[in-house]
Amino acid sequence: MSTTKVAITIDQTLLAEIDRLVEQRVFPNRSKAVQEAVQDKLARIRRSRLAGECAKLDPQAEQTLAEEGMDQELAGWPEY
């Protein structure tokens, strides 16, 4: 994956925390720490957006759609 260098402004306390994690070898460097934090945040946003869309669904209507046509399909299967 290609990377691009960007400049950010960050709170000194937060930077000190990142530096401690780098010193403890949790991350190899500041850039990797920030990159992983951004990736995690974006993943959480995507999951919450998906959960929000799923919450809009009507479970009964979804069940009806899932079972639509199952009676005819099951009738064609051999008995075991």
N, C-alpha and C positions, 0 to 999 in steps of 0.2 A: 504494500500500500504506500502510495506517495504521501509525503507530509509537506506542510507549508508552515513556515515560521510566522507567528503572530505575536504582537505585543499586547499584554493585558495589564490592567491596573488592579492590584489586589491589596486587601487589608494586611497590615503588618503582622497582626496576630495570626491570621490565617497562614501567611507565608512562613511564620515561625513554626507553626504546626507541620506544615509540609516539609520544611527543612529537618525537623525532628524525625519524621517518617523516613526521609531520605537517609539521614544519619543512622537510623536503626535498620537500614537496608530493606524496608518495606517496599520502597520504590527505588529504582536505580538513579533517578534524577527528578528534578522539579517538573520537567516537561511531561514525563510519563505519569506522574501523580496527577497533574491537571488534566491530561488527556483521559485517563481512566475515570476521573471524577465526572468529566463532561459526558463520556460514553454511558456511565451509569445513570446519570440524570436523564439523558435522552431516552434510554431504555425504559425508565420508570414512567416518563411522560407517555411513551407509546403504549405501555401496558395499561395505564390509567385511562387513556383515550379508548382503547379496545374494551376495557371493562365498562366504561360509560356507554359505549354503543351497545354492548351486550345487555346492559341493564334496561335499555329501551325496548328490547324484544319481548313479545308476549309468549311465555312458555307454552301455553295451550295451542296457540297458532303455530308455533314452531313444531310441536309434537304432531299436530295434524298434517303439516307439510311433510314431515319425515315419514309418516305412516301412509301417505297418499300412494295408492296403487299397490300396497303391500298385500292386500287380500288376493288379488289376481296373481301376483308373483309367487306367493306362498302356495297357492293352489296348484301351480305347475311343478312344484318340487316333489320328488318321490318320497314315500313314507319309509322310515328306517325302523 
